[in-house]
Amino acid sequence: MAYQNHGGPFMNQVDLCILACDACYKGESLLMCANTCIRDGGKMALKWGSTCQYFINGRN
């Protein structure tokens, strides 16, 4: 397993996507965003990118 300089494992694209969802949305929107992350392997649809600054140009 690969490790970052601080000693922890690298986060995969889906994990980063879900963290971005958590930073932008709450409640049902968070659940829908996180499910999209999981379903699409961490690639976000344009509709999420237009409402969350952490998804650059609709892709994270």
N, CA, C and O atoms as CSV, one atom per row, in Angstrom:
chain,resi,resn,atom,element,x,y,z
A,1,MET,N,N,0.838,-1.176,0.000
A,1,MET,CA,C,0.000,0.000,0.000
A,1,MET,C,C,0.884,1.241,0.000
A,1,MET,O,O,1.873,1.291,0.731
A,2,ALA,N,N,0.548,2.233,-0.801
A,2,ALA,CA,C,1.307,3.473,-0.880
A,2,ALA,C,C,0.945,4.391,0.285
A,2,ALA,O,O,-0.208,4.434,0.712
A,3,TYR,N,N,1.929,5.121,0.794
A,3,TYR,CA,C,1.691,6.026,1.912
A,3,TYR,C,C,2.166,7.420,1.569
A,3,TYR,O,O,3.151,7.598,0.852
A,4,GLN,N,N,1.452,8.414,2.092
A,4,GLN,CA,C,1.847,9.799,1.920
A,4,GLN,C,C,2.944,10.125,2.931
A,4,GLN,O,O,3.249,9.310,3.803
A,5,ASN,N,N,3.533,11.305,2.818
A,5,ASN,CA,C,4.617,11.711,3.711
A,5,ASN,C,C,4.219,11.726,5.175
A,5,ASN,O,O,5.057,11.461,6.037
A,6,HIS,N,N,2.971,12.026,5.480
A,6,HIS,CA,C,2.550,12.087,6.878
A,6,HIS,C,C,2.293,10.706,7.465
A,6,HIS,O,O,1.942,10.599,8.640
A,7,GLY,N,N,2.459,9.657,6.684
A,7,GLY,CA,C,2.352,8.306,7.204
A,7,GLY,C,C,1.034,7.606,6.946
A,7,GLY,O,O,0.916,6.408,7.203
A,8,GLY,N,N,0.042,8.323,6.444
A,8,GLY,CA,C,-1.261,7.710,6.187
A,8,GLY,C,C,-1.380,7.244,4.749
A,8,GLY,O,O,-0.598,7.659,3.893
A,9,PRO,N,N,-2.344,6.391,4.478
A,9,PRO,CA,C,-2.534,5.911,3.105
A,9,PRO,C,C,-3.117,7.004,2.212
A,9,PRO,O,O,-3.824,7.891,2.690
A,10,PHE,N,N,-2.819,6.936,0.917
A,10,PHE,CA,C,-3.414,7.849,-0.047
A,10,PHE,C,C,-4.918,7.634,-0.072
A,10,PHE,O,O,-5.392,6.511,0.098
A,11,MET,N,N,-5.659,8.699,-0.283
A,11,MET,CA,C,-7.111,8.576,-0.419
A,11,MET,C,C,-7.426,8.370,-1.894
A,11,MET,O,O,-6.832,9.018,-2.756
A,12,ASN,N,N,-8.343,7.482,-2.181
A,12,ASN,CA,C,-8.685,7.269,-3.581
A,12,ASN,C,C,-9.674,8.331,-4.051
A,12,ASN,O,O,-10.176,9.117,-3.248
A,13,GLN,N,N,-9.948,8.352,-5.342
A,13,GLN,CA,C,-10.781,9.379,-5.953
A,13,GLN,C,C,-12.198,9.392,-5.371
A,13,GLN,O,O,-12.783,10.463,-5.203
A,14,VAL,N,N,-12.749,8.235,-5.065
A,14,VAL,CA,C,-14.101,8.170,-4.494
A,14,VAL,C,C,-14.117,8.810,-3.106
A,14,VAL,O,O,-15.045,9.552,-2.781
A,15,ASP,N,N,-13.108,8.534,-2.288
A,15,ASP,CA,C,-13.032,9.137,-0.953
A,15,ASP,C,C,-12.965,10.658,-1.037
A,15,ASP,O,O,-13.669,11.354,-0.304
A,16,LEU,N,N,-12.129,11.170,-1.920
A,16,LEU,CA,C,-12.001,12.617,-2.086
A,16,LEU,C,C,-13.308,13.229,-2.568
A,16,LEU,O,O,-13.696,14.312,-2.131
A,17,CYS,N,N,-13.974,12.538,-3.460
A,17,CYS,CA,C,-15.257,12.990,-3.981
A,17,CYS,C,C,-16.285,13.093,-2.854
A,17,CYS,O,O,-17.004,14.087,-2.757
A,18,ILE,N,N,-16.353,12.080,-2.014
A,18,ILE,CA,C,-17.312,12.071,-0.906
A,18,ILE,C,C,-16.992,13.184,0.097
A,18,ILE,O,O,-17.909,13.811,0.628
A,19,LEU,N,N,-15.719,13.437,0.361
A,19,LEU,CA,C,-15.353,14.538,1.254
A,19,LEU,C,C,-15.776,15.884,0.676
A,19,LEU,O,O,-16.219,16.764,1.413
A,20,ALA,N,N,-15.641,16.048,-0.637
A,20,ALA,CA,C,-16.095,17.280,-1.282
A,20,ALA,C,C,-17.611,17.415,-1.161
A,20,ALA,O,O,-18.117,18.510,-0.912
A,21,CYS,N,N,-18.334,16.317,-1.334
A,21,CYS,CA,C,-19.792,16.343,-1.149
A,21,CYS,C,C,-20.135,16.807,0.259
A,21,CYS,O,O,-21.029,17.633,0.449
A,22,ASP,N,N,-19.421,16.272,1.243
A,22,ASP,CA,C,-19.687,16.615,2.638
A,22,ASP,C,C,-19.429,18.091,2.910
A,22,ASP,O,O,-20.120,18.701,3.726
A,23,ALA,N,N,-18.440,18.668,2.232
A,23,ALA,CA,C,-18.125,20.078,2.423
A,23,ALA,C,C,-19.183,20.992,1.808
A,23,ALA,O,O,-19.360,22.125,2.256
A,24,CYS,N,N,-19.886,20.507,0.787
A,24,CYS,CA,C,-20.833,21.356,0.061
A,24,CYS,C,C,-22.296,21.114,0.394
A,24,CYS,O,O,-23.109,22.030,0.278
A,25,TYR,N,N,-22.643,19.925,0.798
A,25,TYR,CA,C,-24.058,19.567,0.932
A,25,TYR,C,C,-24.350,18.936,2.285
A,25,TYR,O,O,-23.453,18.433,2.963
A,26,LYS,N,N,-25.596,18.972,2.656
A,26,LYS,CA,C,-26.069,18.324,3.882
A,26,LYS,C,C,-27.378,17.602,3.566
A,26,LYS,O,O,-28.028,17.887,2.560
A,27,GLY,N,N,-27.749,16.681,4.422
A,27,GLY,CA,C,-29.033,15.990,4.294
A,27,GLY,C,C,-29.141,15.134,3.043
A,27,GLY,O,O,-28.203,14.432,2.667
A,28,GLU,N,N,-30.293,15.207,2.411
A,28,GLU,CA,C,-30.585,14.387,1.230
A,28,GLU,C,C,-29.632,14.695,0.074
A,28,GLU,O,O,-29.257,13.792,-0.675
A,29,SER,N,N,-29.240,15.955,-0.076
A,29,SER,CA,C,-28.311,16.321,-1.148
A,29,SER,C,C,-26.952,15.661,-0.953
A,29,SER,O,O,-26.330,15.214,-1.917
A,30,LEU,N,N,-26.494,15.601,0.291
A,30,LEU,CA,C,-25.228,14.924,0.589
A,30,LEU,C,C,-25.309,13.450,0.218
A,30,LEU,O,O,-24.384,12.904,-0.383
A,31,LEU,N,N,-26.400,12.817,0.571
A,31,LEU,CA,C,-26.585,11.404,0.246
A,31,LEU,C,C,-26.587,11.176,-1.263
A,31,LEU,O,O,-25.947,10.246,-1.753
A,32,MET,N,N,-27.301,12.018,-1.994
A,32,MET,CA,C,-27.355,11.875,-3.456
A,32,MET,C,C,-25.985,12.114,-4.086
A,32,MET,O,O,-25.587,11.396,-5.003
A,33,CYS,N,N,-25.265,13.120,-3.594
A,33,CYS,CA,C,-23.933,13.418,-4.112
A,33,CYS,C,C,-22.972,12.260,-3.838
A,33,CYS,O,O,-22.240,11.836,-4.732
A,34,ALA,N,N,-22.974,11.754,-2.615
A,34,ALA,CA,C,-22.087,10.641,-2.257
A,34,ALA,C,C,-22.403,9.392,-3.074
A,34,ALA,O,O,-21.493,8.681,-3.498
A,35,ASN,N,N,-23.675,9.126,-3.293
A,35,ASN,CA,C,-24.053,7.979,-4.123
A,35,ASN,C,C,-23.555,8.140,-5.554
A,35,ASN,O,O,-23.158,7.164,-6.190
A,36,THR,N,N,-23.577,9.376,-6.065
A,36,THR,CA,C,-23.048,9.640,-7.403
A,36,THR,C,C,-21.544,9.377,-7.435
A,36,THR,O,O,-21.033,8.811,-8.400
A,37,CYS,N,N,-20.837,9.786,-6.385
A,37,CYS,CA,C,-19.396,9.519,-6.291
A,37,CYS,C,C,-19.115,8.025,-6.385
A,37,CYS,O,O,-18.242,7.589,-7.136
A,38,ILE,N,N,-19.862,7.253,-5.619
A,38,ILE,CA,C,-19.647,5.807,-5.589
A,38,ILE,C,C,-19.997,5.185,-6.931
A,38,ILE,O,O,-19.232,4.383,-7.467
A,39,ARG,N,N,-21.149,5.552,-7.471
A,39,ARG,CA,C,-21.618,4.975,-8.734
A,39,ARG,C,C,-20.666,5.282,-9.893
A,39,ARG,O,O,-20.400,4.421,-10.732
A,40,ASP,N,N,-20.155,6.521,-9.929
A,40,ASP,CA,C,-19.335,6.960,-11.061
A,40,ASP,C,C,-17.836,6.878,-10.793
A,40,ASP,O,O,-17.045,7.420,-11.565
A,41,GLY,N,N,-17.439,6.223,-9.732
A,41,GLY,CA,C,-16.020,6.037,-9.445
A,41,GLY,C,C,-15.274,7.316,-9.119
A,41,GLY,O,O,-14.081,7.426,-9.403
A,42,GLY,N,N,-15.957,8.283,-8.527
A,42,GLY,CA,C,-15.305,9.527,-8.141
A,42,GLY,C,C,-15.355,10.618,-9.185
A,42,GLY,O,O,-14.830,11.706,-8.953
A,43,LYS,N,N,-15.963,10.368,-10.316
A,43,LYS,CA,C,-16.123,11.383,-11.364
A,43,LYS,C,C,-17.481,12.035,-11.190
A,43,LYS,O,O,-18.504,11.349,-11.181
A,44,MET,N,N,-17.501,13.344,-11.053
A,44,MET,CA,C,-18.759,14.020,-10.784
A,44,MET,C,C,-19.425,14.545,-12.042
A,44,MET,O,O,-18.764,15.001,-12.975
A,45,ALA,N,N,-20.740,14.471,-12.045
A,45,ALA,CA,C,-21.539,14.998,-13.144
A,45,ALA,C,C,-21.512,16.526,-13.097
A,45,ALA,O,O,-21.267,17.119,-12.046
A,46,LEU,N,N,-21.760,17.142,-14.220
A,46,LEU,CA,C,-21.717,18.595,-14.334
A,46,LEU,C,C,-22.681,19.276,-13.366
A,46,LEU,O,O,-22.369,20.349,-12.850
A,47,LYS,N,N,-23.849,18.676,-13.106
A,47,LYS,CA,C,-24.821,19.334,-12.217
A,47,LYS,C,C,-24.263,19.541,-10.812
A,47,LYS,O,O,-24.599,20.530,-10.162
A,48,TRP,N,N,-23.435,18.649,-10.340
A,48,TRP,CA,C,-22.836,18.822,-9.015
A,48,TRP,C,C,-21.724,19.862,-9.078
A,48,TRP,O,O,-21.563,20.657,-8.152
A,49,GLY,N,N,-20.963,19.859,-10.155
A,49,GLY,CA,C,-19.871,20.815,-10.300
A,49,GLY,C,C,-20.344,22.256,-10.368
A,49,GLY,O,O,-19.604,23.175,-10.016
A,50,SER,N,N,-21.566,22.453,-10.817
A,50,SER,CA,C,-22.080,23.816,-10.928
A,50,SER,C,C,-22.520,24.386,-9.580
A,50,SER,O,O,-22.752,25.590,-9.472
A,51,THR,N,N,-22.638,23.548,-8.554
A,51,THR,CA,C,-23.092,24.027,-7.247
A,51,THR,C,C,-22.085,23.787,-6.129
A,51,THR,O,O,-22.356,24.135,-4.979
A,52,CYS,N,N,-20.940,23.206,-6.434
A,52,CYS,CA,C,-19.929,22.938,-5.409
A,52,CYS,C,C,-18.560,23.361,-5.920
A,52,CYS,O,O,-18.083,22.855,-6.936
A,53,GLN,N,N,-17.939,24.284,-5.217
A,53,GLN,CA,C,-16.645,24.821,-5.650
A,53,GLN,C,C,-15.530,23.783,-5.667
A,53,GLN,O,O,-14.506,24.004,-6.314
A,54,TYR,N,N,-15.694,22.666,-4.983
A,54,TYR,CA,C,-14.649,21.650,-4.914
A,54,TYR,C,C,-14.625,20.723,-6.128
A,54,TYR,O,O,-13.682,19.952,-6.309
A,55,PHE,N,N,-15.661,20.802,-6.953
A,55,PHE,CA,C,-15.689,20.029,-8.192
A,55,PHE,C,C,-15.393,20.987,-9.333
A,55,PHE,O,O,-16.287,21.696,-9.796
A,56,ILE,N,N,-14.159,21.017,-9.787
A,56,ILE,CA,C,-13.721,21.962,-10.808
A,56,ILE,C,C,-14.262,21.543,-12.167
A,56,ILE,O,O,-14.011,20.429,-12.627
A,57,ASN,N,N,-15.006,22.443,-12.808
A,57,ASN,CA,C,-15.591,22.191,-14.127
A,57,ASN,C,C,-16.417,20.915,-14.170
A,57,ASN,O,O,-16.469,20.235,-15.195
A,58,GLY,N,N,-17.057,20.594,-13.064
A,58,GLY,CA,C,-17.909,19.413,-13.031
A,58,GLY,C,C,-17.159,18.111,-12.857
A,58,GLY,O,O,-17.779,17.048,-12.811
A,59,ARG,N,N,-15.848,18.162,-12.758
A,59,ARG,CA,C,-15.027,16.957,-12.534
A,59,ARG,C,C,-14.100,17.237,-11.379
A,59,ARG,O,O,-13.543,18.329,-11.273
A,60,ASN,N,N,-13.929,16.251,-10.505
A,60,ASN,CA,C,-13.004,16.476,-9.397
A,60,ASN,C,C,-11.708,15.774,-9.641
A,60,ASN,O,O,-10.800,15.848,-8.813
